[in-house]
Amino acid sequence: MRLDLGHKGDWIVDPRALASRLGVSMAALKRQERLGQVEARIKAGSGTDADQTCVTVRLHGKGWRGTFDGSGALIAEERW
């Protein structure tokens, strides 16, 4: 899984990989996003973690958090 910068300046995580980590299909994830049921946050690191970015996604009581390095590679993750 990678964190990439889209052509509009937005950050992009592969929806297939994200859906599998949340235990839903990609179609369900996209549908729930359109309905405003997906909460997502992106936070840039600071201090010694300044080159890292944390992405948190919540969906119906499930959650996933990934930490990405400066190149966009996933270096840590957790699910709940």
A tleap script that builds the chain and sets N, CA, C and O, in Angstrom:
source leaprc.protein.ff14SB
mol = sequence {
  NMET ARG LEU ASP LEU GLY HIE LYS GLY ASP
  TRP ILE VAL ASP PRO ARG ALA LEU ALA SER
  ARG LEU GLY VAL SER MET ALA ALA LEU LYS
  ARG GLN GLU ARG LEU GLY GLN VAL GLU ALA
  ARG ILE LYS ALA GLY SER GLY THR ASP ALA
  ASP GLN THR CYS VAL THR VAL ARG LEU HIE
  GLY LYS GLY TRP ARG GLY THR PHE ASP GLY
  SER GLY ALA LEU ILE ALA GLU GLU ARG CTRP
}
set mol.1.N position { 0.850 -1.163 0.000 }
set mol.1.CA position { 0.000 0.000 0.000 }
set mol.1.C position { 0.900 1.232 0.000 }
set mol.1.O position { 1.945 1.264 0.649 }
set mol.2.N position { 0.462 2.243 -0.748 }
set mol.2.CA position { 1.223 3.493 -0.860 }
set mol.2.C position { 0.298 4.681 -0.634 }
set mol.2.O position { -0.920 4.585 -0.784 }
set mol.3.N position { 0.901 5.787 -0.274 }
set mol.3.CA position { 0.225 7.076 -0.177 }
set mol.3.C position { 0.816 7.936 -1.286 }
set mol.3.O position { 2.005 8.256 -1.267 }
set mol.4.N position { -0.018 8.307 -2.250 }
set mol.4.CA position { 0.466 9.066 -3.399 }
set mol.4.C position { -0.266 10.396 -3.502 }
set mol.4.O position { -1.407 10.531 -3.061 }
set mol.5.N position { 0.405 11.365 -4.087 }
set mol.5.CA position { -0.181 12.669 -4.328 }
set mol.5.C position { -0.881 12.627 -5.681 }
set mol.5.O position { -0.251 12.331 -6.696 }
set mol.6.N position { -2.191 12.923 -5.701 }
set mol.6.CA position { -2.968 12.911 -6.934 }
set mol.6.C position { -2.713 14.142 -7.783 }
set mol.6.O position { -2.050 15.082 -7.345 }
set mol.7.N position { -3.239 14.134 -8.992 }
set mol.7.CA position { -3.006 15.244 -9.923 }
set mol.7.C position { -3.697 16.538 -9.491 }
set mol.7.O position { -3.353 17.608 -9.992 }
set mol.8.N position { -4.651 16.465 -8.586 }
set mol.8.CA position { -5.322 17.661 -8.070 }
set mol.8.C position { -4.708 18.137 -6.750 }
set mol.8.O position { -5.229 19.053 -6.113 }
set mol.9.N position { -3.600 17.513 -6.346 }
set mol.9.CA position { -2.948 17.885 -5.092 }
set mol.9.C position { -3.511 17.156 -3.885 }
set mol.9.O position { -3.145 17.459 -2.750 }
set mol.10.N position { -4.405 16.191 -4.121 }
set mol.10.CA position { -4.994 15.431 -3.035 }
set mol.10.C position { -4.185 14.160 -2.785 }
set mol.10.O position { -3.498 13.660 -3.676 }
set mol.11.N position { -4.280 13.647 -1.558 }
set mol.11.CA position { -3.565 12.422 -1.212 }
set mol.11.C position { -4.444 11.226 -1.519 }
set mol.11.O position { -5.648 11.253 -1.264 }
set mol.12.N position { -3.846 10.172 -2.067 }
set mol.12.CA position { -4.601 9.008 -2.517 }
set mol.12.C position { -4.012 7.737 -1.915 }
set mol.12.O position { -2.802 7.509 -1.947 }
set mol.13.N position { -4.913 6.912 -1.361 }
set mol.13.CA position { -4.575 5.558 -0.916 }
set mol.13.C position { -5.399 4.621 -1.791 }
set mol.13.O position { -6.566 4.906 -2.059 }
set mol.14.N position { -4.828 3.522 -2.235 }
set mol.14.CA position { -5.525 2.565 -3.100 }
set mol.14.C position { -6.802 2.084 -2.418 }
set mol.14.O position { -6.727 1.469 -1.354 }
set mol.15.N position { -7.982 2.350 -3.006 }
set mol.15.CA position { -9.237 1.963 -2.359 }
set mol.15.C position { -9.407 0.450 -2.193 }
set mol.15.O position { -10.067 0.008 -1.252 }
set mol.16.N position { -8.823 -0.348 -3.092 }
set mol.16.CA position { -8.922 -1.816 -2.939 }
set mol.16.C position { -8.205 -2.270 -1.681 }
set mol.16.O position { -8.734 -3.072 -0.912 }
set mol.17.N position { -6.999 -1.754 -1.473 }
set mol.17.CA position { -6.223 -2.134 -0.291 }
set mol.17.C position { -6.890 -1.620 0.977 }
set mol.17.O position { -6.920 -2.320 1.990 }
set mol.18.N position { -7.419 -0.413 0.930 }
set mol.18.CA position { -8.094 0.150 2.094 }
set mol.18.C position { -9.359 -0.627 2.429 }
set mol.18.O position { -9.615 -0.919 3.597 }
set mol.19.N position { -10.148 -0.965 1.419 }
set mol.19.CA position { -11.384 -1.730 1.645 }
set mol.19.C position { -11.086 -3.071 2.302 }
set mol.19.O position { -11.783 -3.476 3.232 }
set mol.20.N position { -10.060 -3.756 1.829 }
set mol.20.CA position { -9.742 -5.065 2.420 }
set mol.20.C position { -9.307 -4.918 3.867 }
set mol.20.O position { -9.604 -5.784 4.690 }
set mol.21.N position { -8.615 -3.848 4.191 }
set mol.21.CA position { -8.191 -3.625 5.574 }
set mol.21.C position { -9.369 -3.282 6.479 }
set mol.21.O position { -9.324 -3.540 7.682 }
set mol.22.N position { -10.417 -2.705 5.910 }
set mol.22.CA position { -11.618 -2.387 6.683 }
set mol.22.C position { -12.648 -3.517 6.658 }
set mol.22.O position { -13.675 -3.435 7.331 }
set mol.23.N position { -12.379 -4.565 5.889 }
set mol.23.CA position { -13.279 -5.718 5.840 }
set mol.23.C position { -14.542 -5.485 5.036 }
set mol.23.O position { -15.580 -6.082 5.320 }
set mol.24.N position { -14.461 -4.604 4.017 }
set mol.24.CA position { -15.609 -4.354 3.146 }
set mol.24.C position { -15.154 -4.449 1.695 }
set mol.24.O position { -13.956 -4.443 1.413 }
set mol.25.N position { -16.109 -4.539 0.780 }
set mol.25.CA position { -15.759 -4.548 -0.642 }
set mol.25.C position { -15.421 -3.127 -1.076 }
set mol.25.O position { -15.784 -2.156 -0.411 }
set mol.26.N position { -14.724 -3.023 -2.195 }
set mol.26.CA position { -14.395 -1.696 -2.711 }
set mol.26.C position { -15.671 -0.944 -3.090 }
set mol.26.O position { -15.766 0.263 -2.864 }
set mol.27.N position { -16.648 -1.642 -3.661 }
set mol.27.CA position { -17.911 -0.993 -4.028 }
set mol.27.C position { -18.618 -0.451 -2.791 }
set mol.27.O position { -19.154 0.657 -2.816 }
set mol.28.N position { -18.620 -1.229 -1.705 }
set mol.28.CA position { -19.256 -0.772 -0.463 }
set mol.28.C position { -18.526 0.435 0.109 }
set mol.28.O position { -19.162 1.373 0.589 }
set mol.29.N position { -17.194 0.419 0.063 }
set mol.29.CA position { -16.422 1.544 0.568 }
set mol.29.C position { -16.735 2.817 -0.225 }
set mol.29.O position { -16.938 3.880 0.361 }
set mol.30.N position { -16.773 2.708 -1.546 }
set mol.30.CA position { -17.068 3.871 -2.384 }
set mol.30.C position { -18.490 4.374 -2.143 }
set mol.30.O position { -18.723 5.581 -2.072 }
set mol.31.N position { -19.432 3.453 -2.019 }
set mol.31.CA position { -20.825 3.838 -1.758 }
set mol.31.C position { -20.944 4.557 -0.419 }
set mol.31.O position { -21.608 5.590 -0.323 }
set mol.32.N position { -20.308 4.019 0.608 }
set mol.32.CA position { -20.381 4.632 1.932 }
set mol.32.C position { -19.657 5.973 1.962 }
set mol.32.O position { -20.040 6.868 2.716 }
set mol.33.N position { -18.622 6.117 1.153 }
set mol.33.CA position { -17.946 7.410 1.072 }
set mol.33.C position { -18.882 8.446 0.442 }
set mol.33.O position { -18.975 9.572 0.932 }
set mol.34.N position { -19.569 8.077 -0.631 }
set mol.34.CA position { -20.522 8.995 -1.270 }
set mol.34.C position { -21.626 9.413 -0.307 }
set mol.34.O position { -22.130 10.533 -0.391 }
set mol.35.N position { -22.006 8.517 0.612 }
set mol.35.CA position { -23.055 8.804 1.586 }
set mol.35.C position { -22.526 9.562 2.802 }
set mol.35.O position { -23.289 9.881 3.714 }
set mol.36.N position { -21.231 9.848 2.818 }
set mol.36.CA position { -20.637 10.597 3.927 }
set mol.36.C position { -20.412 9.769 5.174 }
set mol.36.O position { -20.324 10.319 6.272 }
set mol.37.N position { -20.316 8.449 5.024 }
set mol.37.CA position { -20.166 7.553 6.167 }
set mol.37.C position { -18.724 7.147 6.433 }
set mol.37.O position { -18.461 6.365 7.347 }
set mol.38.N position { -17.799 7.661 5.657 }
set mol.38.CA position { -16.382 7.351 5.840 }
set mol.38.C position { -15.705 8.602 6.388 }
set mol.38.O position { -15.778 9.673 5.786 }
set mol.39.N position { -15.053 8.458 7.525 }
set mol.39.CA position { -14.302 9.560 8.120 }
set mol.39.C position { -12.823 9.300 7.874 }
set mol.39.O position { -12.302 8.248 8.244 }
set mol.40.N position { -12.153 10.256 7.252 }
set mol.40.CA position { -10.733 10.092 6.951 }
set mol.40.C position { -9.974 11.343 7.359 }
set mol.40.O position { -10.435 12.466 7.157 }
set mol.41.N position { -8.794 11.122 7.942 }
set mol.41.CA position { -7.924 12.233 8.351 }
set mol.41.C position { -6.501 11.934 7.907 }
set mol.41.O position { -6.049 10.789 7.928 }
set mol.42.N position { -5.819 12.977 7.510 }
set mol.42.CA position { -4.405 12.877 7.158 }
set mol.42.C position { -3.662 13.882 8.012 }
set mol.42.O position { -4.019 15.060 8.057 }
set mol.43.N position { -2.624 13.412 8.690 }
set mol.43.CA position { -1.862 14.286 9.584 }
set mol.43.C position { -0.380 14.153 9.272 }
set mol.43.O position { 0.173 13.054 9.270 }
set mol.44.N position { 0.247 15.282 9.012 }
set mol.44.CA position { 1.691 15.295 8.764 }
set mol.44.C position { 2.421 15.143 10.086 }
set mol.44.O position { 1.978 15.658 11.112 }
set mol.45.N position { 3.533 14.440 10.057 }
set mol.45.CA position { 4.340 14.258 11.253 }
set mol.45.C position { 5.058 15.545 11.636 }
set mol.45.O position { 5.108 16.507 10.870 }
set mol.46.N position { 5.607 15.532 12.839 }
set mol.46.CA position { 6.364 16.698 13.313 }
set mol.46.C position { 7.560 16.208 14.129 }
set mol.46.O position { 7.621 15.043 14.523 }
set mol.47.N position { 8.493 17.099 14.372 }
set mol.47.CA position { 9.677 16.731 15.150 }
set mol.47.C position { 10.464 15.623 14.478 }
set mol.47.O position { 10.795 15.719 13.296 }
set mol.48.N position { 10.765 14.569 15.230 }
set mol.48.CA position { 11.551 13.463 14.680 }
set mol.48.C position { 10.767 12.657 13.647 }
set mol.48.O position { 11.356 11.886 12.889 }
set mol.49.N position { 9.440 12.827 13.609 }
set mol.49.CA position { 8.584 12.131 12.640 }
set mol.49.C position { 8.154 13.049 11.498 }
set mol.49.O position { 7.163 12.761 10.827 }
set mol.50.N position { 8.868 14.132 11.263 }
set mol.50.CA position { 8.471 15.134 10.277 }
set mol.50.C position { 8.367 14.575 8.861 }
set mol.50.O position { 7.638 15.125 8.035 }
set mol.51.N position { 9.084 13.492 8.567 }
set mol.51.CA position { 9.036 12.917 7.222 }
set mol.51.C position { 7.957 11.853 7.077 }
set mol.51.O position { 7.922 11.144 6.071 }
set mol.52.N position { 7.079 11.731 8.064 }
set mol.52.CA position { 6.029 10.715 8.035 }
set mol.52.C position { 4.640 11.361 7.963 }
set mol.52.O position { 4.450 12.509 8.366 }
set mol.53.N position { 3.683 10.601 7.444 }
set mol.53.CA position { 2.296 11.034 7.353 }
set mol.53.C position { 1.416 9.926 7.906 }
set mol.53.O position { 1.613 8.753 7.589 }
set mol.54.N position { 0.453 10.292 8.726 }
set mol.54.CA position { -0.467 9.326 9.322 }
set mol.54.C position { -1.846 9.494 8.686 }
set mol.54.O position { -2.378 10.602 8.623 }
set mol.55.N position { -2.416 8.387 8.217 }
set mol.55.CA position { -3.751 8.376 7.623 }
set mol.55.C position { -4.643 7.536 8.521 }
set mol.55.O position { -4.321 6.386 8.820 }
set mol.56.N position { -5.775 8.110 8.957 }
set mol.56.CA position { -6.730 7.396 9.788 }
set mol.56.C position { -8.065 7.361 9.068 }
set mol.56.O position { -8.554 8.394 8.610 }
set mol.57.N position { -8.662 6.168 8.965 }
set mol.57.CA position { -9.956 6.004 8.304 }
set mol.57.C position { -10.874 5.245 9.244 }
set mol.57.O position { -10.494 4.211 9.794 }
set mol.58.N position { -12.103 5.768 9.430 }
set mol.58.CA position { -13.108 5.109 10.268 }
set mol.58.C position { -14.358 4.868 9.442 }
set mol.58.O position { -14.757 5.691 8.618 }
set mol.59.N position { -14.967 3.703 9.692 }
set mol.59.CA position { -16.164 3.317 8.956 }
set mol.59.C position { -16.985 2.378 9.823 }
set mol.59.O position { -16.563 1.250 10.079 }
set mol.60.N position { -18.149 2.824 10.279 }
set mol.60.CA position { -19.076 1.974 11.046 }
set mol.60.C position { -18.403 1.186 12.163 }
set mol.60.O position { -18.532 -0.037 12.217 }
set mol.61.N position { -17.703 1.852 13.034 }
set mol.61.CA position { -17.092 1.185 14.178 }
set mol.61.C position { -15.795 0.457 13.877 }
set mol.61.O position { -15.177 -0.101 14.784 }
set mol.62.N position { -15.372 0.451 12.626 }
set mol.62.CA position { -14.096 -0.150 12.245 }
set mol.62.C position { -13.128 0.979 11.958 }
set mol.62.O position { -13.536 2.086 11.608 }
set mol.63.N position { -11.862 0.698 12.106 }
set mol.63.CA position { -10.884 1.728 11.814 }
set mol.63.C position { -9.577 1.145 11.342 }
set mol.63.O position { -9.254 -0.016 11.592 }
set mol.64.N position { -8.836 1.984 10.655 }
set mol.64.CA position { -7.510 1.631 10.170 }
set mol.64.C position { -6.648 2.880 10.239 }
set mol.64.O position { -7.100 3.979 9.918 }
set mol.65.N position { -5.406 2.701 10.661 }
set mol.65.CA position { -4.448 3.804 10.687 }
set mol.65.C position { -3.152 3.311 10.062 }
set mol.65.O position { -2.618 2.268 10.441 }
set mol.66.N position { -2.657 4.077 9.101 }
set mol.66.CA position { -1.395 3.748 8.453 }
set mol.66.C position { -0.417 4.896 8.577 }
set mol.66.O position { -0.797 6.063 8.486 }
set mol.67.N position { 0.838 4.559 8.783 }
set mol.67.CA position { 1.904 5.550 8.820 }
set mol.67.C position { 2.758 5.332 7.581 }
set mol.67.O position { 3.195 4.215 7.302 }
set mol.68.N position { 2.988 6.409 6.842 }
set mol.68.CA position { 3.723 6.354 5.591 }
set mol.68.C position { 4.993 7.189 5.709 }
set mol.68.O position { 4.999 8.239 6.352 }
set mol.69.N position { 6.064 6.716 5.086 }
set mol.69.CA position { 7.306 7.487 5.106 }
set mol.69.C position { 7.266 8.566 4.024 }
set mol.69.O position { 6.273 8.706 3.310 }
set mol.70.N position { 8.351 9.320 3.914 }
set mol.70.CA position { 8.415 10.431 2.976 }
set mol.70.C position { 8.252 10.046 1.520 }
set mol.70.O position { 7.869 10.880 0.700 }
set mol.71.N position { 8.540 8.786 1.182 }
set mol.71.CA position { 8.392 8.331 -0.201 }
set mol.71.C position { 6.987 7.798 -0.485 }
set mol.71.O position { 6.670 7.455 -1.624 }
set mol.72.N position { 6.135 7.728 0.565 }
set mol.72.CA position { 4.771 7.229 0.394 }
set mol.72.C position { 4.604 5.756 0.708 }
set mol.72.O position { 3.513 5.215 0.529 }
set mol.73.N position { 5.657 5.087 1.174 }
set mol.73.CA position { 5.575 3.660 1.504 }
set mol.73.C position { 4.977 3.470 2.905 }
set mol.73.O position { 5.296 4.214 3.833 }
set mol.74.N position { 4.122 2.480 3.039 }
set mol.74.CA position { 3.520 2.135 4.333 }
set mol.74.C position { 4.591 1.527 5.232 }
set mol.74.O position { 5.247 0.555 4.859 }
set mol.75.N position { 4.764 2.116 6.436 }
set mol.75.CA position { 5.795 1.591 7.342 }
set mol.75.C position { 5.192 1.011 8.628 }
set mol.75.O position { 5.871 0.285 9.354 }
set mol.76.N position { 3.925 1.326 8.914 }
set mol.76.CA position { 3.261 0.760 10.093 }
set mol.76.C position { 1.754 0.901 9.891 }
set mol.76.O position { 1.285 1.808 9.204 }
set mol.77.N position { 1.010 -0.016 10.506 }
set mol.77.CA position { -0.443 0.086 10.432 }
set mol.77.C position { -1.077 -0.602 11.621 }
set mol.77.O position { -0.479 -1.473 12.253 }
set mol.78.N position { -2.309 -0.192 11.916 }
set mol.78.CA position { -3.095 -0.846 12.960 }
set mol.78.C position { -4.552 -0.818 12.550 }
set mol.78.O position { -4.992 0.056 11.803 }
set mol.79.N position { -5.292 -1.798 13.056 }
set mol.79.CA position { -6.737 -1.904 12.770 }
set mol.79.C position { -7.480 -2.069 14.076 }
set mol.79.O position { -6.936 -2.579 15.056 }
set mol.80.N position { -8.720 -1.636 14.084 }
set mol.80.CA position { -9.580 -1.849 15.250 }
set mol.80.C position { -11.005 -1.977 14.806 }
set mol.80.O position { -11.895 -2.162 15.636 }
savepdb mol mol.pdb
quit
